[in-house]
Amino acid sequence: MQWVSNLFKYHKIPLLFIVLSCGFYSAFAYDLARTDVTKLLTLYIVLFVFTSQLFKTSGFYFRLLVIASIAFRLCFIFSIPNLSQDFYRFIWDGQMIRIGFNPYLTTPDFQMELGILSGFPNQIELYNGMGELSASHFSNYPPLHQLFFVIGNLFPGKSILSSVIGMRLIIIAADIGTLYFGKKLLERLKLPSKHIFWYILNPFIIIELTGNLHFEGVMIFFLIWSLYLLRSGKWQWAAVIFACSISVKLIPLMFLPLFFWWFINKPKRNSVAKTLNQPVVKSEDAEPQKHQKGLLRLISFYGIVLATTLLLFLPFFSVEFVTNYSKTVGLWFGNFEFNASIYYLARAIGYGITGYNEIAIIGKVLPLIALLIILGLSFMRNNDSIPNLISSMLLAFTFYLFLSTTVHPWYIATLVIFSVFTNYKFPLIWSLVIVLSYMAYSNAENSENLWIVGVEYVIVFSVFIWELFYKKDSTKKANSKKLASS
């Protein structure tokens, strides 16, 4: 094909960066232990540099960058995740369902006490690999997430690697879907379509999702697809797909209040008047009627989301399931702590006052503050456009993470995709410095160095505050000067 020959003729330098990046991604995938912090940091930073140079030298040539994004992901295809052990539990849950057991009703510890199950390959290796923390708790992964575990386990072969490959192909397919709908949504919003590569080619996204096998990428695919459908006026289907996103990860649940003004404040469209180029006649009753119809659509949207979500949970539903699942989800707020920011400050204050860890209290107060912030963003910001809606989603999830007791690296993937559609770029900075959190694994106790955590958040908070307050002011001043000079 002509474009292939042109590719080698006119894009030699970006092709060189693609080849070099493939080499470094392969080293990351097959020759790295997470305890080797020096090598981890070196590979990670170099990959960010190569990606930056790829953007600069390629001129954002779309076909070339699509090829690069797929090639980089395929570098991990035969590797076992080396920065996270969650995949062992993924395979475990998938195998449990495959042989007819409900993963929400029994813990791996309890199951192992009962003995080895027939038709459950690698049961001992999976149990040992997932670690004590995962093995002692019920599954907290929503039903569609569980379905992908099952599909991954259906990949030919009975080894752990074959299951990893099966799930990895699902995540890669989801990223391709995000590329497709993300590009179309950017075009609908009249934003540069090349911005989608800030997500698709971000080394953090490639390593954490494809490499470490985290299904945030699948949740994001459904979320972006849903927003595209919403922008296209197909809000009923958007609700169904949004429920699918919730059924992969529960995170989108917190975004539901943000849709209030999208439906309530949407201007009434008079297609006939537009077609005839006639002005729309306004009456005194038009505004209340518009709000009533908007409220009805909002309730219908929520109803479809709720019904679809419950339908997906239905195969696993029981009273015991509700009890186990709610307890497991609640553990994240009151028992676990990792790479936190505001929580660590509150914890230090609690130690100073009482002399012991007050996570039981702080872990309940901080989510309430996050909820109040989300409600404030829902009702005090005019989220009647997709850019405004996504900006509010970004801010809502940002404050949620700032107030969380646990912030694993892959959590911020959602912020990275939101940054593609907004003026906020601090998630891209965070995707670079988040690698510092892995320095906790450099010692046998896996204990965090709070000075390193502090460096991470000083950088993130600094950029966030600048973008939230000062960047807007500087933009307004620049626009004022342009208007004055014109």
N, C-alpha and C positions, 0 to 999 in steps of 0.2 A: 504493500500500500504506500501511496505517495507520502502520507503524513508520517509514516514510520521512518522513511528515508530522510524527510525534513527534520524529524526529531533528532536524529543522530548528526545531521548536518548543522543545525542552527542552535542546538541546546546541549552542547558538549559539557559545559561547566555544570549546569544543573544535574545532568546525568551523572557526572562525577560525584556530586554531593549525594545523589541517591544511592550510588554504589557504596560510598563510604558509610553512609547511614545504615545501609543493610548490614554491613560488616559489624558496626557497633551494636545494632539491635540484636544480631546473632550472638555477639559476645555477652550481651545482657541476658539473653534467653538461655544460653547453654553453658556459660562459663562464669557464673556469678553466684556467690552466696551472700545473703543479706547481712551477714556478720562482717563482710569485707566492705566496710563503709567507704574507705578511700576509693576503691574501684567503683563502687556504686555511684558516688558523687561525681567521679571523673566521667564515666560513661554517660550519666544523666545530663551533665552540663554540656558536654561535647555534642550530644544529640540535639540539644536546644540551639546550639551555635550552628550546627549543620542545617537545621530546619530553617533558621533565620536566613542563612545564605541561600538556601534553596528558593525561598520566597523572593529574595532580591534578584537572583540571577535568572529565574524562570519567567519573570514578568507575569506570574500567576497564570501561566499557560494551563488551562483547565485539564486537558487530557493528560498532560504530563503529571500533574499533581494527583489526579485520580490514580494513575498507574503507581505513583510513589506510595500513596496511602494504602493501597492493596498490598504492594510488595513488602512494605514495612510490617504489616500485620502478619503476612505469611511467613516472615522470619521466625515467628513464635510457634508455628503450627505444630511442631513435634516436641515442644519443650514442656516440661512440668513447671508450673508457677513457682517462682523462687522467693517472692516477697510476701506471700500470704498463703496460709494453709486452709483457708475457707473452702477451697475446692473439694477437699476431702469430704466435708459435710454435704456439699452439693451432690456429689456422687452417691453418698450414703442415702440421702433422702430420695434421690431418684430410684435407687435400687429397692428401697423399702416400698415405694408405690408400685414399682414394676412387679413385685411379687405379692402385692395385695395388702400391704400394711399401710396404716395411716401414720405419717411421720409426725403429726401433731399430738399423738396420743401416747408416745413412748419416747424415752431418751435413749441415746446410744448406750449409756451406762447400763440402764435397765435391760436393754435388749441383749447386751453381751452377757449379763448375768444369767439370762435364760438359755444361752448357748448359741452355737453357730447355725444360721439358717441355710437351708438348701436353696440352690439357685441364686445365691447372693455372693458373687465373686469378689474376692479381695476384702472380705468383711473385716478381718483382723487388721490388715494394713490401713484401711480407711479409718478404723477406730483409733489406732495408734497415731495416725497422721493428723487427725483433726484437733487433738489436744484435749486436755482435761476440761477446759472451760466450755467448749462446744459440746463435748460428750455428756456433760452433766445437765444440759438444758434441752427443753423441747425446741423443735424447729420454729423459727420466727419468719420464715420466708413465705410470702403470699402465694396463692394457688397457681397463678400463671407462671410465676418463678419456678414452682415445683414441676409444672408441665415441661419446662425447658430442661430441667434436670433429667426427667424421664427420657425426653427426646435425645439428649446428649448420650445417655447410657445405651441407646439403641444403635449407636454407631458401631459398625462391624468390629468385632474383637471383644475380649473379656478383660483386657488389661485396664489399669487406671489411666494410662496414656490414651487409650482408645476413647474413653469417656471424656477425657480432657479435650481431645480433638473435636469430638461431637459438639460439646458446649462452646468451644472456641469458634467453630464455624457459625453457630447461631449468633454470637456476639459480633463477628465480622459482618454477617449479613445485616444485622441491626445497624451497624455503623454506615453501611452502604445506603440503607434506607434513610438514615439521618442526613446523609449527604444529599440524597435526592430531594426529600421534602424540605430540608433546610435551605437548599439553593432556591427551590420554588417559592418558599416563604419570603426569603430575602428579595427576590424579584418582585413579588407582590407588594412588598413594602417599599419598593424602589430604593433598596439598599444594595451596595456592591455585593454581588453573589460570591466573590472571592473570599469574603469574610468567613464563609463556612469552613475554610481550611484552617482557621485559627483553632477550630475544634478537631477536625478530621486528621490533621497532620501534627497536632500537638503531641510531643513525645510522652507527656504525662498520660494523655488519653490512651495512646497506643499501648503503653507499658501497663497501666493499671487495669484497663478493661480487657484488651486482647491478651496481654501477657499474663496478668494475674487473675484473669477469669472472673471479673466482677460484672454483674448484670445491670449496673447502672446504665450501661450503654443501651440495653434493650428498653429499659424504662424511658430513657431520653428519646429513643426512636418513637415510641408511642406518644410521648408528650409533644414532640415537634409535629408529628403527623396530626395530632388533635388540634394544635394551634393553627396549622395550615387549613384544616377543614373549617375551623371557626372563622378564620379570615375569609374563607370562600363562601360563607353563609350557610354551611351545612352543619348547624350547631347540634342537631340530633345525633349525627354520626360522630361529631367531635366528642360528644358526651360518652358514647360507647367506647371510643378509642382512649379517651381520658381514663375511663374505668380500667381498661387494660393496663395502662401505665401504673395505676394504683395497685393493680393485682400482680405487678412485678416487684415494685417497691412501694411502701406506704407514703413516701415523701410527698407526692402530689396532693395528698389529702389536705395539707396545710394551705394549698393554693386555692381551694374551692371558694372561700369567702371573697377572694380577689375578683371573682367574676361578677360581683354585684352590679357595679356601674356599667360593665360591658353590656348587660341586658337591660338594665333600668334606664340608662341614659342614652341608649342608641337612638339616633335621630330616625324618625319615621320617614320611610322612603315612599314617595309617590311616583311610581314608575310611569304611570300614564301621563302625568304632568310633565315629567322629564322628556318622555318621547315626543310630546307635542310642543316642547319648549315653552310651556306655560308655567307661571309661578304657582307654587303650592299654596292653597288657601288655608290660612290658619284660623281656627276658631277658638273660643274661650275654653272649650272642652278638649282641645287637641292635646294639651300637655298632660292632664290627668289620664286621658285614655292611653297615651303613649306609655306612661309609667305603669298603668295597670297591665297592658299587654307585655311590657318588659318584665314585670314581676311574674306574670304567668309563664313566660319563656324561661325565666330564671328557675322557678320551681320545677318546671318540666325538665330542664337541664340537670338539676340536682337529682330529680327522681330517676332519670335514665342512668346517671352515674351510679346511684345507690343500687338500683335494681340489677344492673349489669355486674357490679362488684359482688353483690350477694349471690347472684347466680353462679359466678365463678368460684365462690367459697362453698357453695352448696354441697358438692361431693364430699367435703371433709367435715361438714357441720355436725356438731353435737354439743351438748352442754359442757362436756369435758374439754372439747376443743376450745370453746370460748374461754374457759377458765385458764387453760394452759397457755393459750396464745396471748391473752391479755397480761398474764404474769411475766411471760418471756419478754414481750415488748417493753413492759414497765421496768425491767432490769436495766435497760440502757440509760434510764434517767436517774436511777438511785443506787447502782452498784458498780458500774464500769467507769473508768476514767483513763483517757489517753489524749494527748495532744490538744488539751483544752486551753482556753485563753481567759475569759472573764471568770470562769468557774475556778481556775487555779488561784486567781487573786482572791475570790470569795473564800476559798478553802483556807488560804493562808491567814485571812482575817479570822476565820472560825477557829483555827488552831491557836491564834493569839489570845482569843477570848476564852475559849473553853478547854483548850489543851488537847483536843482530839478532832478527828475528821468529821465534819458536819454534812457529809454528802447526802444523808437521808433527808435533811431539811433543805439544803441548797438545791439538791436535785429535783425538788418539788417546786421551789420558788422560781427558779430560772425558766422552766417551761411556761409558767404562768405569765412571766414578763414577755417571753417570746410570743405567746398567744395575744397579749394586749397589743404588741407591736403589729402583728399580722392584721388584727381587727382595725387598727388605726390606718394601716395601708389600704385596707379594703374599703373603708367608708370615707376617709379624708383625702384620698388621692383619686383623681378622675381616671379610672382605668377603662375608658371607653374606646381605646385603640390598642392594637396588638403591641406596638412598641411600649406604650405606657403599662399595659398589662404585664409584659415580660419584665420590664424594669421593676415593677412591684414584686413580681415573683423572685427576682434576683435579690432585692433588698430583704424580702421576707426570709428567704432561705439563708442569706448572709447573717442576719441577726440571730436566726435559729442556731447556726453553727457557732457563732461567737458566744452564745449562751449555753452551749451543750457541754456535757461532761466528757463526751467522747467524739473526736473528730478524726476518723481514719482518712488517709489520703484520698481514697476513691470517692469519698463523700462530695468533694468539691467539683466532680465532673459535671454536675448539674449547673453549677455557677459558670463553668467554662462555656457551656453551650448557650447560656443566657447572655453572656458577654458578646456573643456573635451578633446579637440583634439590638444591642444597647450601646450607649456611650461609655459604659463602665468596663474598664480593662484590668482592674485589680485582680479578678480571678485568674487572668493569664500570669500575672506576677506570682500569685499564690500557687499556681500549678508548677512553677519553677522551685520556689522555696519550700514547698510541702515535703520535698525529699529529705529535708533535715529531720523530719519526724522518725525516719527509719534509723537514725543514729541510736535510737533506744535499743536496737538489737545488736549493738556492738559489744555488749557485755552479757555475761551469763545470766544475770537477773532480769534482763530486758527492762531495766529501769531507765526512766527519762532523765536527761540533763535539762533542768528547767531553764538554764541560761540559753541553751540552744533553742528550746521552745520559745523563749522570750525574743530571741533574734528573729525567728520566723514571724511572730505576730507583730513585732515592732515594724517590720517591713510591710506586712499586709495592712495593718491599721493605718500606717502613714499614707500609703497610696489610697486606701479607701476613704479616709477623711479628706484628703486633697481632692479626690474626684467628687465626693459628695457635697463639699462646701466651696472650695476655692476654684476648682476647674469651671464650675458653672458661672461663677462671678467673672472669671477671666474671659469666658466665651461671650457672655453678655456684653462686656466692655468692648471686646473686639468687634462684635456685631454693631454696637452703637457707633464706633468709629467709622465703620464701613458706611453706615447710613448717613453719617454726618458729612463724609467726604463725597458721597454720590449726589 
